[in-house]
């Protein structure tokens, strides 16, 4: 990362609430060709989230604690705030003296921007302002949120505006929090109605919707861009009696992760 920081734009796409098992099944079946074309080997890496719900997970990720590989570690981190005794800071880790990654990147000249999705990014309350407040520029509109069936399309429109007005000599760090997978997602499944509620099948349908549109985001980013695409946490649809997240079930803690360079 010491070679990438300063020479590349950075893109962090958090596919809010996406389960690893659903993502892996769709990739293996060829149902998400756009994402598979960019993921190394066409496959998601299995990782463990640093938090079981959006606020906790994003606070950790924006401090450099990205989802951790599922196998035994230690696993060196890409980014790390400098502190004594860290066992996951390696020679290739980009280290910084700041409380969070956006502040650290801003200090070396990056423009930092956030396009929010779920409620923790809506800036309507003090709590909903914490995460977007880390960025020099942040955006949230109702049409970016969980209830709009075309949310990702609207979010990418705003991302395109942000990228287009960046001067050539200034690097960009862009976070896009994709809300489409989060409940409610029943409207992404053909033939489903509100009375059917959200299911694992509608979750999968929402991921197919994301795959149909996310290629436009990748295309509009400047080159070179280092991209991280991952879930912040999963969610339960009745497994062992559990529904939702902010709980310690395997389907919540296990998330898909991918990193690649757009060039």
C-alpha positions as CSV (number, residue, x, y, z in Angstrom):
1,X,0.0,0.0,0.0
2,X,3.0,2.3,0.4
3,X,3.3,2.2,-3.4
4,X,-0.4,2.7,-4.0
5,X,-1.2,5.5,-1.6
6,X,-0.5,8.8,-3.4
7,X,-0.3,7.2,-6.9
8,X,-3.9,5.8,-7.1
9,X,-7.4,6.9,-6.3
10,X,-9.1,4.7,-3.7
11,X,-12.6,3.3,-3.9
12,X,-14.3,1.6,-1.0
13,X,-17.6,0.0,-1.8
14,X,-19.5,-1.5,1.1
15,X,-22.3,-3.8,0.0
16,X,-24.3,-3.2,3.2
17,X,-25.6,-6.5,4.7
18,X,-24.4,-8.8,2.0
19,X,-24.0,-12.4,3.2
20,X,-20.9,-14.4,2.1
21,X,-22.9,-17.5,1.3
22,X,-25.3,-15.8,-1.0
23,X,-22.5,-13.8,-2.7
24,X,-20.4,-17.0,-3.3
25,X,-23.4,-19.0,-4.6
26,X,-24.3,-16.3,-7.2
27,X,-20.7,-15.9,-8.3
28,X,-20.3,-19.7,-8.8
29,X,-23.5,-19.8,-10.8
30,X,-22.4,-17.0,-13.1
31,X,-25.3,-14.8,-11.8
32,X,-23.1,-11.8,-11.0
33,X,-20.8,-11.5,-14.0
34,X,-19.7,-7.9,-13.5
35,X,-18.4,-8.4,-10.0
36,X,-16.9,-11.8,-11.0
37,X,-15.0,-10.1,-13.8
38,X,-13.2,-7.9,-11.3
39,X,-12.7,-10.2,-8.4
40,X,-9.4,-12.1,-8.3
41,X,-10.1,-15.6,-9.8
42,X,-13.8,-14.5,-10.2
43,X,-14.4,-15.4,-6.5
44,X,-15.1,-13.7,-3.3
45,X,-12.7,-14.1,-0.4
46,X,-14.3,-15.3,2.8
47,X,-13.6,-12.9,5.7
48,X,-14.9,-12.0,9.1
49,X,-16.4,-8.6,9.8
50,X,-15.0,-6.3,12.5
51,X,-18.6,-5.5,13.6
52,X,-22.1,-7.0,13.4
53,X,-23.9,-3.9,12.2
54,X,-23.3,-0.9,10.0
55,X,-22.0,1.7,12.5
56,X,-19.6,-0.7,14.3
57,X,-18.3,-2.2,11.1
58,X,-17.7,1.1,9.3
59,X,-16.2,2.7,12.3
60,X,-13.6,-0.1,12.4
61,X,-13.0,-0.2,8.7
62,X,-12.5,3.5,8.5
63,X,-9.8,3.1,11.2
64,X,-8.0,0.5,9.0
65,X,-9.6,-2.6,10.4
66,X,-11.0,-4.1,7.2
67,X,-12.7,-7.6,7.3
68,X,-10.2,-10.2,8.4
69,X,-9.3,-13.3,6.4
70,X,-11.2,-16.3,7.8
71,X,-8.1,-18.5,8.1
72,X,-5.6,-18.3,11.0
73,X,-3.5,-15.2,11.2
74,X,-1.9,-12.9,11.9
75,X,-3.1,-11.0,8.8
76,X,-1.2,-7.8,7.9
77,X,-3.5,-4.9,7.3
78,X,-3.5,-2.5,4.3
79,X,-3.9,0.6,6.4
80,X,-3.1,1.2,10.1
81,X,-3.0,4.0,12.5
82,X,0.3,4.1,14.2
83,X,0.3,2.6,17.7
84,X,2.8,0.5,19.7
85,X,2.4,-3.2,19.8
86,X,0.3,-3.7,16.7
87,X,0.7,-7.3,15.4
88,X,-0.9,-6.6,12.1
89,X,1.2,-3.7,10.9
90,X,3.7,-5.0,8.4
91,X,6.3,-3.4,6.1
92,X,3.7,-3.2,3.3
93,X,1.1,-1.5,5.5
94,X,0.5,2.2,5.0
95,X,0.6,3.7,8.5
96,X,-0.6,7.1,9.5
97,X,-0.8,9.4,12.6
98,X,-4.6,10.1,12.5
99,X,-7.7,8.8,14.2
100,X,-9.2,7.5,10.9
101,X,-8.3,6.7,7.4
102,X,-10.2,9.7,5.7
103,X,-8.3,12.2,7.9
104,X,-5.0,10.5,7.2
105,X,-5.6,10.6,3.4
106,X,-6.8,14.2,3.5
107,X,-3.6,15.1,5.3
108,X,-1.5,14.0,2.3
109,X,-3.7,15.7,-0.3
110,X,-6.5,13.3,-1.0
111,X,-10.1,14.7,-1.5
112,X,-12.3,12.4,0.6
113,X,-16.0,11.9,-0.4
114,X,-18.8,9.7,0.9
115,X,-22.0,8.7,-0.9
116,X,-24.2,7.2,1.9
117,X,-26.9,4.6,1.7
118,X,-28.3,3.2,5.0
119,X,-29.5,5.3,7.9
120,X,-26.2,5.6,9.6
121,X,-25.2,7.9,6.7
122,X,-28.3,10.0,6.4
123,X,-27.1,13.1,8.4
124,X,-30.6,13.6,9.8
125,X,-29.4,13.0,13.4
126,X,-26.1,13.4,15.3
127,X,-25.6,9.6,15.1
128,X,-26.3,9.6,11.4
129,X,-23.7,12.3,11.0
130,X,-20.7,10.6,12.6
131,X,-19.6,8.5,9.6
132,X,-20.2,11.0,6.9
133,X,-18.6,13.6,9.1
134,X,-15.3,11.9,8.6
135,X,-15.2,13.0,5.0
136,X,-14.6,16.4,3.4
137,X,-17.7,15.9,1.3
138,X,-20.7,13.7,2.0
139,X,-24.0,13.0,0.3
140,X,-27.3,11.3,1.3
141,X,-30.7,11.7,-0.3
142,X,-33.8,9.6,0.3
143,X,-33.4,8.0,-3.1
144,X,-30.0,6.6,-2.0
145,X,-31.7,4.8,0.9
146,X,-33.1,1.3,1.5
147,X,-36.6,2.0,0.3
148,X,-35.8,3.1,-3.2
149,X,-35.7,0.2,-5.7
150,X,-33.3,2.2,-7.9
151,X,-31.0,3.3,-5.0
152,X,-27.7,2.2,-6.5
153,X,-28.4,4.0,-9.8
154,X,-29.0,7.2,-8.0
155,X,-25.9,6.8,-5.9
156,X,-23.7,6.2,-8.9
157,X,-25.1,9.3,-10.5
158,X,-23.9,11.3,-7.6
159,X,-20.5,9.5,-7.6
160,X,-20.1,10.4,-11.2
161,X,-20.6,14.1,-10.4
162,X,-17.9,13.9,-7.6
163,X,-15.4,12.1,-9.9
164,X,-16.0,14.5,-12.8
165,X,-15.1,17.6,-10.9
166,X,-11.8,16.4,-9.4
167,X,-8.8,18.2,-10.8
168,X,-6.3,15.9,-12.6
169,X,-3.6,16.4,-10.0
170,X,-5.6,15.6,-6.9
171,X,-6.2,12.0,-5.7
172,X,-9.7,10.9,-4.5
173,X,-10.9,8.6,-1.8
174,X,-14.5,7.6,-2.4
175,X,-16.7,5.6,-0.1
176,X,-20.0,4.3,-1.6
177,X,-22.3,2.5,0.9
178,X,-24.7,0.4,-1.2
179,X,-28.1,0.2,0.5
180,X,-29.8,-2.1,-2.0
181,X,-29.2,-5.4,-0.1
182,X,-30.4,-4.1,3.2
183,X,-34.0,-4.8,4.3
184,X,-36.4,-4.0,2.8
185,X,-35.3,-5.9,-0.4
186,X,-38.4,-7.8,-1.3
187,X,-39.1,-5.5,-4.2
188,X,-36.0,-6.8,-6.1
189,X,-37.5,-10.3,-6.4
190,X,-39.8,-10.6,-9.4
191,X,-43.3,-11.6,-8.3
192,X,-42.8,-10.8,-4.7
193,X,-45.0,-8.5,-2.8
194,X,-44.7,-6.6,0.5
195,X,-46.8,-9.3,2.1
196,X,-44.1,-11.9,1.3
197,X,-41.4,-9.9,3.3
198,X,-37.7,-10.1,2.8
199,X,-36.1,-13.5,2.2
200,X,-32.8,-15.0,1.3
201,X,-34.1,-15.2,-2.2
202,X,-34.9,-11.4,-2.3
203,X,-31.4,-10.8,-0.8
204,X,-30.0,-12.7,-3.8
205,X,-32.2,-10.7,-6.2
206,X,-30.9,-7.5,-4.7
207,X,-27.3,-8.6,-5.4
208,X,-28.2,-9.4,-9.0
209,X,-29.6,-5.8,-9.2
210,X,-26.3,-4.4,-7.8
211,X,-24.3,-6.5,-10.4
212,X,-26.3,-5.1,-13.3
213,X,-25.4,-1.5,-12.3
214,X,-22.1,-1.5,-10.5
215,X,-20.0,-1.8,-13.7
216,X,-20.9,1.9,-14.4
217,X,-19.3,2.9,-11.1
218,X,-16.1,1.0,-12.0
219,X,-16.1,2.5,-15.5
220,X,-16.4,6.1,-14.3
221,X,-13.5,5.9,-11.8
222,X,-10.2,7.4,-12.9
223,X,-7.3,5.2,-13.6
224,X,-5.5,3.9,-11.7
225,X,-7.9,3.2,-8.8
226,X,-7.4,0.7,-6.1
227,X,-10.8,-0.7,-5.2
228,X,-12.0,-2.6,-2.2
229,X,-15.5,-4.2,-2.5
230,X,-16.8,-5.9,0.5
231,X,-19.8,-6.4,2.9
232,X,-19.8,-4.7,6.3
233,X,-21.8,-7.6,7.9
234,X,-24.3,-10.2,6.9
235,X,-27.9,-10.7,8.0
236,X,-30.1,-13.6,9.1
237,X,-33.3,-14.7,7.5
238,X,-34.6,-17.2,10.1
239,X,-31.4,-19.2,10.7
240,X,-31.6,-20.8,14.1
241,X,-34.5,-18.5,14.9
242,X,-32.5,-15.3,14.2
243,X,-33.6,-12.4,12.0
244,X,-31.5,-9.4,11.1
245,X,-28.1,-8.5,12.4
246,X,-26.3,-7.0,15.4
247,X,-26.1,-10.6,16.7
248,X,-23.3,-13.2,16.8
249,X,-24.4,-15.7,14.1
250,X,-22.2,-17.1,11.4
251,X,-24.3,-15.6,8.6
252,X,-23.7,-12.2,10.2
253,X,-20.0,-12.5,10.9
254,X,-18.9,-14.1,7.6
255,X,-18.7,-11.6,4.7
256,X,-17.4,-11.5,1.1
257,X,-14.4,-9.4,0.3
258,X,-12.5,-8.5,-2.9
259,X,-9.7,-6.0,-3.8
260,X,-8.4,-5.2,-7.2
261,X,-6.9,-2.4,-9.3
262,X,-8.8,-0.5,-12.1
263,X,-6.2,0.5,-14.7
